[in-house]
């Protein structure tokens, strides 16, 4: 029963934070520590439940994604959309494969990761609050028709999320804003970009850790997967409207508060 509760809690954390500019990886690492979890089995579990979050994007945008797939051979709009997502995906894919050993060995080591996460949360929160004030007037308003060079630049912004505590969605949304992409369009493009990025990262990591799972884990994985999917589904459906109304500032203040709380926990917990 205790493991089931942990699976539900981690599913909620993954689903709720994956698409918010707060870093789901950081939240999962901190949650595992607070819950007293560890080992390769739980690491593999958290990798698997990311599929739930990925599926939520596909569920919300299935019609658009299907139209793009069908239209690829002949539709210039579908080709531009697919090309933009692929171009944006490539920088983090190449850099991630090149640095994965360094990241797993050093940055994801619990003794190093917690201070790095706390610092990244605070610094990232301050950057959000500052950059929201200096973002230029948007010139690109349609997430489906971003120029390829703009997509590539957003892709390079996504590379910052290789550092624990730096949010993938935060880097791409804020980076898009600074590059002249309208806030809601940047958020929607972040959802599109999440599919190949998260799918690639999940498959890559799962390939190395699949053998740590066994038949007894199937129930926990199913629970975490479903919870992650349902929670992420709500986030995907509501985030664009929320950010369009309130911007990223609430997440900036949240990151600062959470980072300070984590520092307090590390010093006195």
N, C-alpha and C positions, 0 to 999 in steps of 0.2 A: 504493500500500500504506500509505503514511504517513497519508493521509486516511482510509482504512478504519479504522486503529487509533484515530485521533482520534474517528471516528464511534462506535466501540464504547465508548470511554472516556466520551464525553459521554452516550451512552445509559445506561451504568451509573450515572453520576452523577445523571441525571434520574430514572431509575427508583427508585434507592435513596433519594433525598432528598425526592422530591415529597411524600410523606405523613408524613415524620418532622418533628418540630418543630425543624428546623435550617436551613430556607430553601433550597429547591432553586434559586431564582433566584440567590442569592448564590453557591452552590456552582458553578453553571454559569458565572457571570461570572469567578470566581476560576480555575476550571479552564481556561477559554478563555485567560486571561492566562498561566497556567503553561505551556500548550501552545503559546503563541505564535500563537493564532488571533485573527482579528478580521475586521471587514468585515460588510456587510449579508448576504452569503451565509450565513455561519455563524450570524448572528443568526436568520435565517429558518429555518435547519436546527433550531436549538434550540426554536423555536416549534412546528415540525411534530412533533417527537418527543414533545412533551407529549401528543399524541393517544394515544400508546402507554400512558402512565400513566393517562389517562382511561379507556381501554378496559379496563384491568386491574380497575378498580372495577366497571365494567359486567359484566365476566366473572364476578367473584366474587358480585355481588348481582343477577345478571340475573333470577332468579326473583322476588325481592322487587320489583324495579323493574317487571317485567312485570305482576305482580299489581296493583300500584298503578295502572299505566296502564289495565288492563282494568277495575279497580274504580272509577275516578274518577267515572263518571256516577252511581253509586248507593251506593257504600260509604263511610260516614262516616270510617272509619279511613284509607282511602286518601286521602280528601280532606284530612284533617288532616295526614297525612304530606306530601303534595304541597304543601299550603299552607305548612307550616312551612319546607320547603326553599326555596320561592320567597321567602317573607318574609325568610329569612336571607340569601338571595342579593342582594336588592335594594340594601342600603346600599353594598356594595363595588362593585356594578355602576354605580350612579349616581356615586359618588365617583371611581371609576376612570376613567370616561369624562370627567369634569370635569377631572381632574388628569393625564391621560395625557401631555399635551405637556410639562408641567412635570417629570414623572417621567423621561421619556425624554431631555429636554434637559439636565437637571441631575443628578438622582440616579443615572442610569445612565451618565453620562459616566465613563470609566475613572479619570480623575484624582480624581474626587469619590467614586465608588462604592466603591473599595477601603477608604478610611478609614471611610466610613459603614458598610460591611459589618462591618469589624473591630469597630467600636464597638457595632453592633447585636448581633453575636454575643455579646460579653462582657456587655453590659447585659441582653440577653435571657436569658443563662444564669443570671445572678444573680437575675433576677426569677423564673425557674422554681424555683430552689432556695429562695427566700424564700416564694413563693406556695404551693408544695407543702406548706409547714408551716401556713399559715393558711387553707387552703381549708376552707369550712364542711362540715358533715356533709351528704352528698348527699340531696336530696329528690326528684329526678327520676331514675328508674332505667331508663326505657325510651326509647331513641333514636327509636322510631317514634311516640311519643305525647307529644312535648314541647309545652308550651303555646306558642301563637303569639308571645306577648310574650317568652318565653324564647328562642325562635328568632330574633326580631328583635334581641335583645340580643347573642346570639352573632354575628349578622350584623355588628353594629357592631364587635365585637371583631375580626372578620376584616379590617376596613378598615385595621387597623394594619399588615397585611402589604403594603400599598402601599409601605412604606418598605423599601428593599433590606436584607436581613439579618434582617428580622422574618419569621418563619415563619407562613404561613397556617394550617397545621395546629396549630402551637404556640399561636397566638393563639386559635383556636377551642376547642381542647381545654382549655387553661388557663383561658380565659375561661369556658367551660362549667362547669369545676370550681368556679370562684369564684362562679358563679351558682347553684350547688347541683345541678348535673348530675353524676351518677356518672361516674367517669373513663372506664370502658369505653363507657358510653353516649355520652359526649361525643366519644370517638374514632370511634365508629361514625357518629354524626351528621356528623362532619367528612368522612368518606368520602362520604356522601350529598351534602353541600354541595359537595364538590369537583367533582362532575360538571357542574352548570350553571356554576359559577364558572370552572373551568379551561377548559371548552368555550367559554364566552363570551369569555374573555380571549384564548384561542388563535385563535379565528376573527377577532376584532377586530384582533389584531396581524398575523395572517397576511394579512388583506385588504390591509394596507398594505405588506407586504414580499414578497408572493408573486412579484412580478416580478423579484426578485433571484435566484430559483431558475431553473435551466435543466435540460434533459434529462440532462446529465452528472451532475447531483446526485441523480438518482433512486436509484441504487444506494446511496449514502451515507445517504439519507433512509430507505430500506427497512431498512438495517442498524440505524441508530439507533432507528428506530421499534420494531422487533422486540425489540432488547435492552432498551429502556426498558420495553416491555410485560412481558417476562418477569421482569425484576428487580422492577418495581413489583408484579407479581402475588404474588411471594413476600412482599413487605413488607405488602401489604394483608391477606394470609392470616394473618400472624403478629403484626402490630403490636398488635392489641387484647389478645391474651394477654400479650404482653411488657409493655405499659403497665399492664395489670391486676396484674401481679406486681411490677414494679419501679418503676412510676410514671414521672414525667418527669425525675427527678433525673439519670439517666445522660446524658440529652441536655443538661441544664444544664451539667454538667461538660465535656461534649464541646464545647459552644459556647464556653465560656470558654477552653479549651485551644486551640481552632482560632482564635479571635479573637486571642489572644496570639501564636500562630504567624504569623498574617497580619501583625500589626504588626511582628514581627521581620523578616519578609520585606520589607515595605515600607521599613523603615529600613536594612536591611543587605543585602537581596537584590540 
